[in-house]
Amino acid sequence: MLLKRIGYFLVGVSISSIGVYFFWQKKNATFDYGMDARTLKTIRIKKRIFSDGAKKVMQNSNIDTTAVATILYTGDVNFGKSKPRQKPCASYYITGKKELENISLYVTRCDSTATIDKIIID
């Protein structure tokens, strides 16, 4: 009797899990709870502006806006080199991962804009 109940429970949980997986996949929901994830998301949703220095580095190093966007999705925020409490605009030092690990961004986040101030290539 107990084994039968456990079987019904496992079948129900399996079917429900599959349904929830497809439901959330279509909603494009994100769960940005970590400090890095929240910081990167607030930078991504703002209007992005590139400084003249950043534009020059992009032209000289063949870095495009796709690489910058990838870093803003998957990068690591180095809070030791950042100034998150700076007024009126916070500044963040973001490093890339995997194939973009040699590229770092210095971003200033204001109320409505995020300015890519520097692009640093190691």
C-alpha positions in Angstrom: 0.0 0.0 0.0 2.8 2.4 1.0 4.8 1.5 -2.1 1.7 2.2 -4.3 1.3 5.7 -2.8 5.0 6.5 -3.3 4.7 5.4 -6.9 1.7 7.7 -7.5 3.5 10.6 -5.8 6.6 10.2 -8.0 4.5 10.0 -11.2 2.7 13.2 -10.1 5.9 15.1 -9.2 7.5 14.0 -12.5 4.6 15.3 -14.6 4.4 18.5 -12.6 8.1 19.1 -12.9 8.0 18.8 -16.7 5.1 21.2 -16.9 6.8 23.8 -14.7 10.0 23.5 -16.7 8.2 24.3 -20.0 6.1 27.0 -18.4 9.1 28.9 -17.0 11.1 28.4 -20.2 8.5 30.2 -22.3 8.3 33.1 -19.7 12.0 33.9 -20.0 12.1 34.3 -16.3 15.4 35.0 -14.6 16.3 34.6 -10.9 18.9 37.2 -10.2 19.4 36.9 -6.5 23.2 37.1 -6.1 25.0 40.4 -5.8 26.8 40.0 -9.2 23.6 39.0 -11.0 21.6 41.9 -9.6 24.3 44.4 -10.4 24.8 43.2 -14.0 21.0 43.2 -14.5 20.6 46.8 -13.4 23.4 47.7 -15.8 21.9 45.8 -18.7 18.4 47.3 -18.4 19.6 50.9 -18.6 20.5 52.8 -21.8 24.0 51.9 -22.7 26.5 54.6 -23.7 30.1 54.1 -24.7 32.7 56.7 -23.9 35.1 57.9 -26.6 38.0 56.0 -25.0 35.9 52.8 -25.0 35.0 53.3 -28.6 38.7 53.7 -29.6 39.6 50.5 -27.8 36.8 48.6 -29.4 37.9 49.8 -32.9 41.6 49.1 -32.3 41.1 45.6 -30.7 38.2 44.4 -32.9 35.8 44.1 -29.9 32.2 44.5 -30.8 29.1 45.3 -28.8 28.2 41.7 -28.7 31.3 40.9 -26.6 30.4 43.8 -24.2 26.9 42.5 -23.9 28.2 38.9 -23.2 30.4 40.3 -20.4 27.4 42.1 -19.0 25.5 38.8 -18.9 28.1 36.4 -17.7 30.8 38.5 -16.2 32.1 38.9 -12.6 31.8 42.1 -10.7 34.9 42.9 -8.7 33.5 44.8 -5.8 37.0 45.4 -4.4 37.8 47.6 -7.5 34.3 49.0 -7.7 32.6 52.0 -6.0 29.0 50.9 -5.5 28.1 53.6 -3.0 29.6 56.5 -5.0 27.1 59.4 -5.5 25.4 60.3 -7.9 26.5 57.4 -10.0 28.0 54.0 -8.9 31.1 52.6 -10.7 31.7 48.9 -11.3 34.7 46.9 -12.5 33.5 43.9 -14.4 35.7 41.1 -15.8 34.7 38.6 -18.5 34.7 34.8 -18.3 36.0 32.0 -20.5 37.1 33.3 -23.9 36.5 36.9 -22.8 38.5 36.6 -19.5 41.2 39.0 -20.8 38.6 41.9 -21.2 37.4 44.0 -18.3 35.0 46.9 -18.3 34.7 49.9 -16.0 31.1 50.9 -16.0 29.4 53.9 -14.4 25.7 53.3 -13.6 23.4 56.3 -13.1 19.6 56.5 -12.8 18.8 56.0 -16.4 22.1 55.2 -18.2 25.0 52.9 -17.9 28.2 54.3 -19.4 31.0 52.0 -20.5 33.9 54.3 -19.4 36.9 52.0 -20.0 37.6 48.7 -21.7 40.7 47.1 -20.4 42.5 44.3 -22.3 45.0 42.2 -20.4 
